[in-house]
Amino acid sequence: MSSGKPEVFIVESLNRSDEDADRFEGRRISQMLSLSKKECKYVYIRTKQELREVMVEFRDSEFRYLHLSCHGNERALYTTYNPLPFEELGTIMNGFLAQRRLFVSACAATNKRLARTLLMDTNCLSVMGPSSNIAFGDAAMFWASFYHLMFKEDKTRMTAARIRSKTEPLAKLFETQIELFTMPNGKINVDKFGTRGRMRRGR
């Protein structure tokens, strides 16, 4: 079993129009987790320097699960004011994700390029998130449902097998493509869930 607390640390960063429209997906997920009586930390940032600083806070919290809610594409994640190419993201997170799991809520960003950088550079246990576009409402409902089901069954830990069992039906329900990357025996493995469904206005 991994050391640390089996809790979720949520870091969110959106663009200014999202802020004005109150599209704070990560904040709503944290509220849903609190209803399940799970300890949860929520931090809103706007710059990559703030991300560097909050990673220290994440490490010191001893939480096992990091959830990033932001915009993204096939090559980068984005804070409000800064792009974060995957290679730079790996550098920022190196030393903070060992034996922890990363969940990424950003359109089209969860792919082998991201997984290779993070699994190899940071020694995290897994990286999971959408590999296609997903609407804000669907993302919030997907992640809230995922965490609820995971912790309802076992509040003390997550295993890759249980993540797979809960992700498959949810990905189909929300008509989205979710990918889970792990690295058993030193080789990157990917599990693909759900369907691309119809194209939506994404994130």
C-alpha positions in Angstrom: 0.0 0.0 0.0 1.3 3.5 -0.8 2.3 5.7 2.0 0.5 9.0 2.7 -3.1 10.0 3.0 -5.7 8.6 0.6 -7.0 12.1 -0.2 -7.3 14.3 -3.3 -5.4 17.5 -3.8 -7.0 19.6 -6.5 -5.2 22.3 -8.5 -7.3 24.4 -10.9 -6.3 27.1 -13.4 -8.7 28.4 -16.1 -8.8 31.3 -18.5 -10.4 34.6 -17.6 -13.6 33.9 -19.6 -14.1 30.7 -17.6 -13.6 32.5 -14.4 -16.2 35.1 -15.4 -18.6 32.3 -16.3 -18.1 30.5 -13.0 -16.9 27.3 -14.7 -14.8 26.1 -11.7 -15.0 22.4 -12.2 -12.3 21.6 -9.7 -14.0 23.6 -7.0 -17.2 21.7 -7.5 -15.4 18.3 -7.4 -13.9 19.4 -4.0 -17.4 20.2 -2.7 -18.7 16.8 -3.8 -15.8 15.1 -2.1 -16.6 16.9 1.1 -20.1 15.5 1.0 -18.5 12.1 1.0 -16.6 13.1 4.1 -13.3 13.0 2.4 -10.6 15.4 3.2 -9.8 17.5 0.1 -7.5 20.4 -0.6 -8.5 22.9 -3.4 -6.1 25.5 -4.7 -6.7 27.9 -7.6 -3.6 29.3 -9.5 -3.0 31.5 -12.5 0.7 31.0 -13.3 3.3 28.3 -13.6 5.3 29.8 -10.8 2.3 29.3 -8.5 2.2 25.7 -9.7 5.8 25.3 -8.6 4.9 26.6 -5.2 1.8 24.6 -4.8 3.6 21.4 -5.6 5.6 21.9 -2.4 2.3 22.3 -0.6 1.1 19.0 -2.3 4.2 17.2 -1.1 3.9 18.5 2.4 0.2 17.5 2.6 1.2 13.8 2.1 -2.0 13.4 -0.1 -1.7 10.5 -2.6 -3.8 11.9 -5.4 -3.2 15.0 -7.4 -6.0 16.3 -9.7 -5.2 19.0 -12.3 -8.2 20.9 -13.7 -7.1 23.2 -16.6 -7.1 23.6 -20.4 -4.9 21.4 -22.5 -4.1 19.9 -25.9 -1.9 17.1 -27.3 1.4 18.9 -26.3 0.7 21.1 -23.3 -1.4 22.1 -20.3 -2.2 25.7 -19.6 -2.5 27.9 -16.5 -4.4 31.2 -16.9 -1.3 33.0 -18.1 1.3 30.4 -19.1 1.5 27.4 -21.4 3.1 24.3 -19.8 4.6 22.0 -22.5 4.7 18.5 -21.1 8.5 18.5 -20.8 8.4 21.6 -18.6 5.5 20.1 -16.6 7.6 17.0 -16.0 10.5 19.2 -14.7 8.2 21.1 -12.4 6.7 17.9 -11.0 9.9 16.0 -10.6 10.4 15.0 -7.0 6.7 15.5 -6.0 4.7 12.6 -7.6 6.7 9.5 -6.5 4.3 6.7 -5.5 1.3 9.0 -6.1 -1.4 9.1 -8.8 -2.1 12.0 -11.2 -5.6 12.7 -12.6 -5.7 15.3 -15.4 -9.0 17.0 -16.3 -8.0 18.8 -19.5 -9.1 18.3 -23.1 -7.0 15.9 -25.2 -3.9 16.2 -23.0 -3.7 12.6 -21.6 -1.6 10.8 -24.2 1.6 8.8 -24.4 3.7 12.0 -24.6 2.4 13.2 -21.3 2.6 9.8 -19.7 6.1 9.1 -20.8 7.3 12.4 -19.4 5.6 12.0 -16.0 5.9 8.3 -15.4 9.6 8.3 -16.3 10.6 11.7 -14.8 8.5 11.7 -11.6 8.0 8.0 -10.7 4.2 8.5 -10.2 2.1 5.4 -10.2 -0.4 6.3 -12.9 -1.7 9.2 -15.1 -5.3 9.3 -16.2 -7.6 11.7 -18.0 -9.5 12.4 -21.2 -7.7 12.0 -24.6 -10.4 13.9 -26.5 -12.5 17.0 -25.9 -14.9 16.9 -22.9 -17.4 19.6 -21.9 -17.1 21.3 -18.4 -20.3 19.8 -17.1 -19.4 16.2 -18.3 -16.0 16.5 -16.8 -17.3 17.7 -13.4 -19.8 14.9 -13.3 -17.4 12.2 -14.5 -14.7 13.0 -11.9 -17.2 13.5 -9.0 -18.7 10.1 -9.9 -15.3 8.5 -10.2 -14.0 9.6 -6.9 -17.3 8.9 -5.2 -17.4 5.3 -6.5 -13.7 4.7 -5.7 -13.9 5.9 -2.1 -17.3 4.3 -1.5 -15.7 0.9 -2.1 -12.5 1.6 -0.3 -11.6 4.9 1.4 -8.0 3.8 2.1 -6.4 3.2 -1.3 -6.8 3.0 -5.1 -5.5 0.2 -7.2 -5.1 0.1 -10.9 -7.5 -2.7 -11.2 -10.2 -0.8 -9.3 -9.6 2.4 -11.3 -10.1 0.4 -14.5 -13.4 -1.2 -13.2 -14.9 2.2 -12.3 -13.6 4.1 -15.3 -15.0 1.9 -18.1 -18.7 2.3 -17.3 -18.3 6.0 -16.5 -16.4 6.7 -19.8 -19.3 5.1 -21.7 -21.9 6.9 -19.7 -20.4 10.3 -20.4 -19.4 9.4 -24.0 -15.8 10.3 -23.6 -12.4 8.8 -24.2 -10.4 8.2 -21.1 -6.9 6.8 -21.0 -5.0 5.3 -18.0 -1.2 5.0 -18.2 0.8 2.9 -15.8 4.3 1.5 -16.0 4.5 -2.0 -14.7 7.9 -3.7 -15.1 9.4 -0.5 -16.5 7.2 -0.4 -19.6 4.4 2.1 -20.3 1.0 0.5 -20.5 -2.2 2.2 -21.6 -5.8 1.2 -21.0 -8.4 3.0 -23.2 -12.0 3.4 -22.1 -15.2 4.7 -23.6 -15.9 6.2 -27.0 -15.1 9.5 -28.6 -18.8 10.1 -29.1 -20.0 13.2 -30.7 -17.7 16.3 -30.9 -18.4 18.9 -28.3 -17.1 22.3 -27.5 -14.2 21.4 -25.3 -11.8 22.8 -22.8 
